[in-house]
Amino acid sequence: MEATTVVELNEMLLQVAAGSRTAFERYYQSTVDRCLALATSVLGSGLWAEDCVAETYVSVWRTAPTFDPNRSSALSWLLLICRNRAIDRLRRERFQVPLSPTDDSSTSEPVGEVRFGDFIAIDRLRAGLLQLSAAQRRVIDLGYFQGLSQAEIADHTGWPLGTVKSHMRRSLNLLRQSLGDAEGQRHVG
């Protein structure tokens, strides 16, 4: 991402909402690397991530008038759209059923299997997140689900960078303990 401030990105997106193609191009150039990094972290590298980014920017163009800079920054808004698109793609592919016994999954994009252990892991993570304070959950959400750096989280929340780092470290330690405790309980029985 180019060195562009939150205010500049917000202004660009407001211009996009007014129909400015030039602003859209500048917004795209300023944010595409971050968007692709998030899509790749969710979907892996390759065509799925690139398709997700393309779908994200089409959605940005269509829904820019709904952007409200009082509710979120232009980058957070974009990354939320990207994250949702990526998760939707995973869900579509994960639950896709082969059409015939001759369908060979090795010739197409990989399709994940839903296993009981996946649901258990998700429940453990959810329980761990509920043990965190609201501030700690917000830092995890912004950092891991929206793809913001710690400095961007500090800008977004107005908190000092040291506070963000402390919340992140404590949150990850608590989640590790929670997941570790749950894993230990599973193997004890």
C-alpha positions in Angstrom: 0.0 0.0 0.0 1.3 3.5 -0.8 1.9 5.8 2.1 -1.6 7.1 2.2 -3.3 8.4 5.3 -6.6 7.3 6.7 -8.1 10.7 5.9 -6.9 10.5 2.3 -8.3 7.0 1.8 -11.6 8.1 3.3 -11.7 11.1 0.9 -10.9 8.9 -2.1 -13.7 6.5 -1.2 -16.2 9.4 -0.8 -15.2 10.6 -4.3 -15.7 7.0 -5.5 -19.2 7.1 -4.0 -19.8 10.2 -6.1 -18.7 8.3 -9.3 -15.1 9.3 -9.7 -13.2 6.7 -11.7 -9.9 8.6 -11.0 -10.5 8.3 -7.3 -11.3 4.7 -7.7 -8.1 4.0 -9.5 -6.1 5.9 -6.8 -8.0 4.0 -4.0 -7.3 0.7 -5.8 -3.6 1.5 -6.2 -3.3 2.5 -2.5 -5.1 -0.6 -1.1 -4.8 -3.5 -3.5 -1.6 -5.0 -1.9 -3.3 -5.1 1.6 -6.5 -6.5 0.1 -4.5 -9.3 -1.8 -2.5 -10.1 1.4 -5.8 -10.6 3.3 -7.4 -12.7 0.6 -4.2 -14.8 0.3 -4.1 -15.3 4.1 -7.7 -16.7 4.0 -7.7 -18.5 0.7 -4.0 -19.3 0.0 -2.2 -18.0 -3.0 -3.6 -18.4 -6.5 -6.7 -17.7 -8.5 -9.1 -17.9 -5.6 -7.3 -15.0 -3.9 -7.1 -13.0 -7.1 -10.8 -13.6 -7.9 -11.7 -12.5 -4.4 -9.8 -9.2 -4.8 -11.5 -8.6 -8.1 -14.9 -9.3 -6.6 -14.1 -7.0 -3.7 -13.3 -4.0 -5.8 -16.4 -4.6 -8.0 -18.4 -4.5 -4.7 -16.5 -1.4 -3.6 -17.5 0.4 -6.8 -21.2 -0.6 -6.4 -21.5 0.0 -2.7 -19.3 3.0 -2.1 -22.3 5.2 -1.5 -23.0 3.2 1.7 -19.6 4.0 3.1 -19.8 6.1 6.3 -16.4 7.5 7.5 -18.0 8.0 11.0 -18.5 4.2 11.4 -15.2 2.9 10.0 -12.1 3.9 8.0 -12.0 3.3 4.2 -9.4 0.6 4.6 -11.3 -1.3 7.4 -14.5 -1.1 5.2 -12.6 -2.5 2.2 -10.9 -5.3 4.2 -14.2 -6.3 5.8 -15.7 -6.7 2.3 -12.6 -8.7 1.2 -12.7 -10.9 4.3 -16.4 -11.6 3.8 -15.9 -12.5 0.1 -13.1 -14.8 1.0 -15.1 -16.6 3.7 -18.0 -16.9 1.3 -15.7 -18.5 -1.3 -14.4 -21.0 1.3 -17.9 -21.9 2.3 -19.0 -22.4 -1.3 -16.1 -24.6 -2.1 -16.1 -26.5 1.2 -19.6 -27.7 0.9 -19.5 -28.4 -2.9 -20.5 -32.0 -3.6 -18.9 -33.8 -6.6 -21.4 -34.2 -9.4 -20.3 -37.8 -10.3 -18.0 -40.5 -9.0 -15.6 -39.7 -11.8 -15.0 -36.1 -10.6 -11.3 -35.9 -9.8 -10.6 -33.3 -7.2 -6.9 -33.4 -8.1 -7.6 -31.7 -11.4 -9.5 -28.7 -9.8 -9.0 -26.3 -6.9 -8.9 -28.2 -3.6 -12.2 -28.6 -1.8 -12.0 -28.9 2.0 -13.7 -31.6 4.0 -15.8 -30.7 7.0 -14.7 -32.8 9.9 -16.1 -33.0 13.4 -12.7 -31.9 14.7 -13.1 -28.6 12.8 -16.3 -27.8 14.7 -14.7 -28.6 18.0 -11.7 -26.3 17.2 -14.1 -23.5 16.2 -16.1 -23.9 19.4 -12.8 -23.8 21.5 -11.7 -20.6 19.7 -15.1 -19.0 20.2 -15.0 -19.9 23.9 -11.5 -18.4 24.1 -12.5 -15.2 22.5 -15.4 -14.8 24.9 -12.9 -14.9 27.8 -11.2 -11.8 26.4 -12.1 -8.2 27.2 -13.9 -6.1 24.6 -10.7 -4.2 23.9 -8.7 -7.5 23.5 -11.4 -8.9 21.1 -11.4 -5.7 19.1 -7.6 -5.9 18.7 -7.8 -9.5 17.6 -10.6 -8.7 15.2 -8.8 -5.7 13.6 -5.5 -7.5 13.4 -6.4 -11.0 12.4 -9.8 -10.7 10.7 -9.4 -7.3 9.1 -5.7 -7.5 8.4 -4.6 -4.3 10.0 -1.1 -3.8 11.4 -0.6 -2.8 15.0 0.1 0.8 13.9 -3.1 0.9 11.9 -5.0 -0.5 14.8 -3.6 2.3 16.9 -4.7 4.9 14.3 -8.1 3.2 13.9 -8.9 3.0 17.7 -7.1 6.1 18.9 -5.2 4.0 21.4 -1.4 4.4 21.9 0.7 1.8 20.0 2.0 0.4 23.2 -1.5 -0.3 24.4 -2.4 -2.1 21.2 0.8 -4.2 21.5 -0.1 -5.1 25.1 -3.7 -6.0 24.2 -2.5 -8.1 21.3 0.2 -10.0 23.4 -2.2 -10.6 26.3 -5.0 -11.7 24.0 -2.8 -14.2 22.1 -1.5 -15.6 25.4 -5.0 -16.0 26.8 -6.2 -17.7 23.6 -3.1 -20.0 23.6 -3.9 -21.0 27.2 -7.5 -21.5 26.5 -6.9 -23.6 23.4 -4.1 -25.5 25.2 -6.3 -26.2 28.2 -9.0 -27.5 26.0 -6.6 -29.6 24.0 -5.2 -31.1 27.3 -8.7 -31.9 28.6 -9.5 -33.7 25.3 -6.5 -36.0 25.7 -6.9 -36.7 29.4 -10.2 -38.6 29.2 
